Amino acid sequence: MAELDEVLAPSPATPGEPAVEVALLDTDGVIVSVNDAWTAFAAANGGDPDRTGPGCSYLDACAADPGTDAERVATAIRTALRGDLPAPLAVQVPCHSPDTSRWFDVLVASRLDDDGSCLGATVTLSRARPGHQVAIGFPTFEALFEQAPGCLLALDPELRIVAVSDAYLRATRTERGAILGRGIFEVFPDNPDDPDADGVANLRASLGRALADGVPDAMPVQKYDIRRPSEEGGGFEVHYWEPLNTPILDAEGRVAFLIHRVEDVTERARTEAELTSVRLSRELLAERDRIARDLHDLVIQRLFSNGLTLASISRRAQPPEIADRIIGVIDDLDATISEIRTTIFSLGRAPDDATSVRAELLALAANAREGLGFEPRVLFDGPIDATVPVDVGVALLAVAREALSNAARHAGATQVDVVLHAGRAVVLKVIDNGRGLGTVTRSSGLANMEQRALELGGTCTVTSGLHGGCRVAWEVPITPPGRE
C-alpha cells in the first residue's frame, strides 16, 4: 500500500494550476483507488461518484459516453491492461465549461509488478499545457490520423500497432481496441488454407528495409487474405493490396515509427485477371487458327498430291498384288485426310465449348464403348457446328444413338465408323463390319430414323456394305423444303 499511497498523494500544483488527478485500475478496468484531486475534479464537473469512484468500472464509464474521445481512452486502457502498451499513451480530450474552452491530457500507462506482470493501469488527468491546447472545432492529431481517408497503420520499431485509421479498420474488418498494441503479424497472419501465401514474408521484408534504410519502401500488389468475422462464418477471404511503408524519423534521424499505408485493389486485380484470361484465350484461338491453316494448306494438300501420284502408279503397277497394296495405302491416306479435317474443325472452336454437335457426337461414341467392346471411330467433314441447325442436330444425334445401339445388339462388329458431313446437306453415316442385314425386318428403331429424316425433308437408307456389315445413311438438306 505504500506504493499506492505515494502515487495517490496530492500532487504539488504550481501557482494557479490544479493538481493532477490520478486513478488506479485493476486488471478488469475497475477503479481500486483515486486521489483527492480526482474526487474534487469529479465533484466540480458534475461527475457521479457512483460511476467514477472506487469499485466502478472506468471502461463502463467510457462506454456510456458515445463520443470518439471516450472510445480512444477506453482503447488505450484495454491495451494497457493487456500489458501491450509499449509506453504511456496520452489522449487529449475536451471538457468545456459553459464559458471556457478546456482541454485535458489523459495519460494511460500499465501498472507492472517487479516480475513484469500487469497489475492494472494508471489513469491521470491534467489540464493540457498551453502549447498543447487545441482550438474548438479543430481535431487533435490523433483524431486527424484516425479520420484520414487512407488505410493507415502506425507501427513502432517493434512492429506493434500504435494507431490505426478508421478506413483501415473498415477495409480489414477489424476493431481498434482489438488490434492496438499488438504485433501486425499477430493480427494479420497468412491464410493457413493457402499453401502459397507469402504476404507475411513479403511485408516483413519491406518493413525491415524501411527500418534499416530510413526511406519509403513501395511494394508491388500483394495477395494478402484477411479474416472474415465469425458472425459471417469465419475463415479467410481473398484480398489484394498495394502497400507503401514510410519511416518517420526522430530528431536524431532514427526511425521512431513506420506508417503502413495500403490500398485495397482486390476488384482491380480480379478485373485484370479476367482481362488476362480473355487475352490468353484469344491468343490461343489465334494460334489454333494458324495451326488449322497450316494443316489444311500444307499437310492435306501434300497428302492429297501424294494420293494422286500413288493412284497413277497403281494403274501401271504389276503384279496385281502390288496395285492392291498401293490402293490400300491410298485408302489410308484418304482416312488420314478425313481425320485431319476433323482436327481442323475441332481447332476452330473455343476450348471450353463442349455443347456442340461435334462434341456431343464424340461423347456418344465414347459411351458406346461399353456395348460394343471398343470405341467407334468418328470422322467429321465440313463446318459441323457452324452450319448444322439445332433441330437437325437433335435429330441426327438421336439417329446416331439408335444406329450404334443396333450395332452393339445385333452386328457382332469389330469396327464401327461414324462419319458426319456438313455442306449443302447434313449426312450421317454409321458403318460396321458385322454380320450385315440378314433378313430385313421392320423395327421401331429403323422407323424412327426414317421418320426423323422425312420430317426434315430428307431420307434414311439402311443397306449392306460391299464386304458385309451394315451401312446407315441419314441425309437431310440444310434448308428443307418449306423452311425459308
Buried (B, 14 or more C-beta within 10 A) or exposed (E): EEEBEEBBEEBEEEEEEBBBBBBBBBBEBBBBBBBBBBBBBBEEEEBEEEBBBEEBBBBEBBEEEEEBBBBBBBBBBBBBBBBBBEEEBBBBBBBEEEEEEBBBBBBBBBBEEEEEEBBBBBBBBBBBEEEEEBEEEEBBEBBEBBEBEBBBBBBBBEBBBBBBBBBBBEBBEBEBBEBBBBBBBEBBBBBEEEEEBEBBEBBEEBBEBBBEEEEBBEBEBBBBBBBEEEEEEEEBEEBBBBBBBBBEEEEEEEBEBBBBBBBBBBEEBEEEEEEEEEEEEEEEBEEBEEEBEEBEEEBBEEBEEEBEEBEEEBEEBEEEEEBEEBBEEBEEBEEBBBBBBBBBBBBBBEEEEEEBBBBBBBEBBEEBEEEBEEBBBBBBBBBBBEBBBEBBBBBBBBBBBBBBBBBBEBBEBEBBBBBBBBEEBBBBBBBBBBBBBEEEEEEEBBEBBBEBBEEBBBEBEBEBBEEBBBBBBBBBBBEBEEEE
